[in-house]
Amino acid sequence: MKFFALSRPTEKLKPGSGGDSMLLSQVRIKRKGLIIVSYILSTIVFAIVYFTGGTHKVYTNLMYIPISVISSTNGIKSAVVHAIYSGLLVGPIMPMNVEAGRQQDFFNWFIRLVMYVVIAAVIGFFADYYRKEFEVNKKKEKELADAQYSMVYSLVKLAESRDDNTGAHIERVALFCRIIAEKLRDNPKYKGYIDDSYIENLYKAAPLHDIGKVGIPDQILLKPGKLNQEEYEIMKNHAVIGANTLKEVIRKYPDNRLLEIGISITNYHHERWDGKGYPEGLKVTDIPLSARIMAVADVYDALRSVRVYKRAFSHEEAVNIIKEGRGTQFDPDIVDVFLENHAEFDYVFSNTMASGDIALQVS
């Protein structure tokens, strides 16, 4: 079992840098490994040149392989040092003709060494240049992603200000969506669609699902009792209001995958598998996958939560209700994933404390 300690919901929604630090450490380890590999390869080339008779044959050109490896992965400084080492291996200590015992002329091996160094320096220079360009672009992309997510976070906080029940709810459903998506990825049907990027965007977009409630009048949104039919019809508008809000944003920032998923979730998470949902009455796979995932996550959390018009259902009751909705209200594949992993849902919900801290347990 692994445990992930999650901070209170409002902090957890902010992007972190732990994953980037781990990735950088892995890259450094790989670079060091390639340095070792390059020196081993150069030593192997030295042996090949020697045992095939010396530098009068073409095998000295094999030295460009380890030189290229270290130059392209570790930059100009490591490349030049390695090129000098390689040049010396097939230089003064390597005979031109082993069998005849004839040594190389100084000019020959020195020019070869210089060529190694020049080629290593050129490759290393451009490797360093493009690596820096990549890091600059990556930093800009992260700043843009942080800015975009700050906007998402602001919208979520705006919705939270209208409804005291929203804070912990939005964090839990985001975690529920992540659990479902990660498990659903193992289904061959979704392997080509659900990847790490999709899961991350789904997790970040999930809190937006009810932002349209900011457009619902207080007397309906905060009514201490069950809504009548007219009020319910007005409440249903929150899906379209939220989606239209995000559509205005995406017009300014097109091709934003996070916002695209946010629109799908916001607009369609109340649709039903059998077509009896709202706002458009979509059914089966016409409903976006993200919205089908959210439908199960949202209903489970709503069932477990106390509302002015209903009691909180137990975990077992909530599981049975969702199970009964398989193939009618909910996507059968997603319900199957939920049923296989319902203990994780119970753990997340049961360990959401007053402080907002959650410890997520996954197998």
C-alpha positions in Angstrom: 0.0 0.0 0.0 1.1 3.6 -0.7 -0.1 6.6 1.2 -0.2 10.1 -0.3 -0.6 12.9 2.3 -2.6 15.7 0.7 -2.9 19.2 2.2 -6.1 20.9 2.7 -8.2 21.2 -0.5 -7.5 24.9 -1.2 -3.8 24.3 -1.1 -3.9 21.0 -3.0 -5.4 22.7 -6.0 -2.3 24.7 -6.5 0.3 23.1 -8.8 3.4 21.7 -7.1 7.0 21.1 -8.3 7.7 17.7 -6.7 7.3 15.9 -9.9 9.7 18.2 -11.7 12.4 17.7 -9.1 12.1 14.0 -9.4 12.3 14.2 -13.2 15.4 16.4 -13.0 17.1 13.9 -10.7 16.3 11.1 -13.1 17.8 13.1 -16.0 21.0 13.7 -14.1 21.3 10.0 -13.3 20.9 9.1 -16.9 23.5 11.7 -18.0 26.0 10.3 -15.6 25.2 6.8 -16.8 25.9 7.9 -20.4 29.2 9.4 -19.4 30.3 6.0 -18.0 28.9 4.2 -21.1 30.9 6.6 -23.4 34.2 5.9 -21.7 33.5 2.2 -21.8 32.7 2.4 -25.5 35.9 4.4 -26.1 37.9 1.7 -24.3 36.2 -1.0 -26.4 37.1 0.9 -29.6 40.7 1.1 -28.4 40.7 -2.7 -28.1 39.1 -3.1 -31.5 41.7 -0.8 -33.2 44.6 -2.6 -31.5 43.5 -6.2 -32.1 42.6 -5.4 -35.8 46.1 -4.3 -36.4 46.4 -0.6 -35.5 45.4 2.9 -36.8 46.2 2.1 -40.5 42.7 0.6 -40.7 39.4 2.4 -40.7 38.3 1.3 -37.2 39.5 4.5 -35.5 36.3 6.1 -37.0 34.3 4.1 -34.5 35.5 6.5 -31.8 33.0 9.0 -33.2 30.2 6.9 -31.7 31.0 7.4 -28.0 32.1 11.0 -28.7 28.7 11.7 -30.2 26.9 10.0 -27.3 28.5 12.1 -24.6 28.5 15.3 -26.6 24.8 15.2 -27.3 23.8 14.3 -23.7 26.3 16.0 -21.4 27.3 19.1 -23.2 30.5 20.8 -24.4 32.7 20.4 -21.2 32.3 16.7 -20.7 32.5 16.2 -24.5 35.9 17.9 -24.9 37.4 16.0 -22.0 36.2 12.8 -23.4 37.4 13.6 -26.9 40.9 14.3 -25.6 40.8 10.9 -23.7 39.6 9.1 -26.9 42.2 10.9 -29.0 45.0 9.8 -26.7 43.8 6.2 -26.6 44.2 5.9 -30.4 47.1 8.4 -30.4 50.6 8.1 -29.0 50.0 4.8 -27.3 48.4 3.1 -30.3 50.7 1.8 -33.1 49.9 2.5 -36.7 50.7 -1.1 -37.4 50.8 -3.5 -34.5 52.3 -6.4 -36.3 55.1 -4.4 -37.8 55.6 -2.4 -34.5 55.4 0.9 -36.4 54.3 3.9 -34.4 52.2 6.8 -35.7 53.6 10.1 -36.7 52.9 12.8 -34.1 51.2 14.9 -36.8 48.8 12.1 -37.7 47.5 11.3 -34.2 47.5 14.9 -33.1 45.3 16.0 -36.1 43.0 13.2 -35.3 42.7 14.3 -31.7 42.0 17.9 -32.8 39.3 16.6 -35.1 37.7 14.6 -32.2 37.8 17.7 -30.0 36.3 20.0 -32.7 33.5 17.6 -33.5 32.8 17.1 -29.8 32.8 20.8 -29.1 30.4 21.5 -32.0 27.9 18.8 -31.0 28.3 19.8 -27.3 27.7 23.4 -28.1 24.5 22.9 -29.9 23.4 20.3 -27.3 23.9 22.9 -24.6 22.2 25.6 -26.7 19.0 23.6 -27.4 18.9 22.2 -23.9 18.8 25.8 -22.6 16.2 26.7 -25.1 14.1 23.7 -24.0 14.4 24.7 -20.4 13.4 28.3 -21.1 10.4 27.1 -23.1 9.5 24.6 -20.4 9.6 27.4 -17.8 7.4 29.6 -19.9 4.9 26.7 -20.4 4.9 26.1 -16.7 4.3 29.8 -16.0 1.4 29.7 -18.5 0.0 26.5 -17.0 0.2 28.1 -13.5 -1.5 31.2 -14.7 -4.3 29.2 -16.4 -4.7 27.0 -13.3 -4.8 30.1 -11.1 -7.8 31.2 -13.2 -9.4 27.8 -12.6 -8.7 28.1 -8.9 -10.2 31.5 -8.8 -13.4 30.3 -10.5 -13.6 27.4 -8.0 -13.2 29.7 -5.0 -15.9 31.9 -6.5 -18.3 29.0 -6.6 -17.2 28.0 -3.1 -18.1 31.4 -1.7 -21.7 30.8 -2.7 -22.0 27.4 -1.0 -20.3 26.2 2.2 -20.5 22.6 1.1 -18.4 23.1 -2.0 -14.8 23.3 -0.5 -14.2 19.7 0.6 -16.6 18.4 -2.1 -14.6 19.7 -5.0 -11.4 18.3 -3.7 -12.9 14.9 -3.1 -14.5 14.6 -6.5 -11.2 15.6 -8.1 -9.5 12.8 -6.3 -12.4 10.4 -7.2 -12.0 11.3 -10.9 -8.3 10.7 -10.7 -8.8 7.3 -9.2 -11.4 6.3 -11.8 -9.3 7.5 -14.7 -6.1 5.8 -13.5 -7.9 2.5 -13.1 -9.9 2.9 -16.3 -6.7 3.4 -18.3 -6.0 -0.4 -17.8 -9.1 -1.1 -19.9 -7.8 -1.7 -23.5 -10.8 0.3 -24.8 -9.3 3.5 -23.2 -5.5 2.9 -23.5 -5.2 5.1 -26.6 -7.2 7.9 -25.0 -6.3 8.1 -21.3 -2.7 9.1 -20.6 -0.9 11.0 -17.9 -1.7 14.3 -19.4 -5.5 13.5 -19.7 -5.5 12.3 -16.0 -3.8 15.5 -14.8 -6.1 17.8 -16.8 -9.1 15.9 -15.6 -8.0 16.2 -12.0 -7.4 19.9 -12.4 -10.6 20.6 -14.4 -12.9 18.5 -12.1 -13.4 21.3 -9.5 -15.0 23.4 -12.2 -18.0 21.1 -12.5 -20.4 23.2 -10.5 -19.1 26.8 -11.2 -22.3 27.6 -13.0 -24.0 27.7 -9.6 -22.7 31.2 -9.1 -25.5 32.2 -11.6 -28.3 30.6 -9.6 -30.3 32.9 -7.3 -29.6 32.5 -3.6 -33.2 31.6 -2.7 -32.8 28.5 -4.9 -29.1 27.6 -4.4 -29.3 28.0 -0.6 -32.9 26.9 -0.1 -33.2 25.0 3.2 -35.3 22.2 1.8 -36.1 20.3 -1.4 -36.6 22.3 -4.6 -40.0 22.3 -6.3 -40.2 21.5 -10.0 -39.9 25.2 -11.1 -36.9 25.8 -8.9 -35.3 22.5 -10.0 -35.6 23.6 -13.7 -33.7 26.8 -12.8 -31.1 24.9 -10.8 -30.5 22.7 -13.9 -29.3 25.8 -15.7 -26.1 25.8 -13.7 -24.5 23.2 -16.2 -25.0 25.5 -19.2 -24.1 28.7 -17.3 -20.8 27.1 -16.2 -20.0 25.7 -19.7 -20.8 29.0 -21.3 -18.5 30.8 -18.9 -15.6 28.5 -19.8 -16.4 28.8 -23.5 -15.9 32.6 -23.3 -12.5 31.9 -21.7 -11.4 29.4 -24.3 -12.2 31.8 -27.1 -9.4 33.9 -25.7 -7.2 30.9 -25.1 -8.0 28.3 -27.8 -6.6 24.8 -27.9 -6.4 24.6 -24.1 -7.0 21.0 -23.2 -7.7 21.7 -19.5 -10.5 24.1 -20.4 -11.9 21.8 -23.1 -12.2 19.0 -20.5 -13.6 21.6 -18.0 -16.3 22.5 -20.5 -17.2 18.9 -21.1 -17.4 18.2 -17.4 -19.4 21.3 -16.5 -21.9 21.0 -19.3 -22.5 17.2 -19.3 -21.9 15.7 -15.9 -25.7 15.5 -15.3 -26.3 13.6 -18.5 -27.3 10.0 -18.1 -26.2 6.8 -19.9 -29.8 6.2 -21.0 -30.3 9.7 -22.4 -32.7 10.9 -19.6 -30.3 13.5 -18.2 -29.7 17.2 -18.9 -29.1 19.7 -20.4 -29.1 18.0 -23.9 -30.3 14.4 -23.2 -27.1 12.8 -24.6 -26.7 9.1 -24.1 -24.0 6.4 -24.0 -20.7 7.5 -25.6 -22.1 10.7 -27.0 -21.5 11.9 -23.5 -17.8 12.9 -23.1 -15.7 10.5 -21.1 -14.7 13.1 -18.6 -18.4 13.9 -17.8 -19.2 10.2 -17.5 -16.4 9.9 -15.0 -17.5 13.0 -13.1 -21.1 11.7 -13.0 -20.1 8.7 -10.8 -17.7 10.8 -8.7 -20.2 13.6 -8.1 -23.1 11.3 -7.2 -21.0 9.2 -4.8 -19.9 12.3 -2.9 -23.4 13.8 -2.9 -24.9 10.6 -1.5 -22.3 10.5 1.3 -22.8 14.1 2.2 -25.4 15.7 4.5 -27.8 18.1 2.8 -30.6 20.2 4.2 -33.0 18.1 2.3 -31.5 14.6 2.9 -29.4 12.6 5.3 -26.0 11.3 4.6 -26.0 7.8 3.1 -23.5 5.2 4.3 -20.8 3.9 2.0 -22.6 0.6 1.4 -25.8 2.4 0.5 -24.0 4.7 -1.9 -22.3 1.8 -3.6 -25.6 0.0 -4.0 -27.3 3.0 -5.5 -24.5 3.5 -8.0 -24.5 -0.2 -8.8 -28.2 0.0 -9.5 -27.5 2.9 -11.9 -25.1 0.8 -14.0 -26.2 1.0 -17.7 -29.1 3.4 -16.9 -27.7 6.5 -15.2 -24.0 5.6 -15.4 -21.5 4.2 -17.9 -21.1 0.5 -17.2 -17.3 0.5 -17.6 -17.0 3.3 -15.1 -19.3 1.7 -12.6 -17.3 -1.5 -12.9 -14.1 0.4 -12.1 -15.9 2.1 -9.1 -17.1 -1.2 -7.7 -13.6 -2.7 -8.0 -12.1 0.2 -6.1 -14.9 1.5 -3.9 -12.8 1.1 -0.8 -10.6 3.9 -2.0 -13.6 6.2 -2.3 -14.6 5.3 1.2 -11.1 6.0 2.5 -11.0 9.4 0.8 -14.4 10.4 2.1 -13.9 9.1 5.6 -10.6 10.8 6.0 -11.6 14.2 5.0 -11.3 16.0 8.3 -12.5 19.4 9.4 -9.1 20.8 8.6 -9.5 19.6 5.0 -6.5 17.2 5.2 -6.9 14.0 3.2 -4.6 10.9 3.2 -5.2 9.0 0.0 -4.5 5.2 0.2 -4.0 3.4 -3.1 -2.9 -0.1 -3.8 
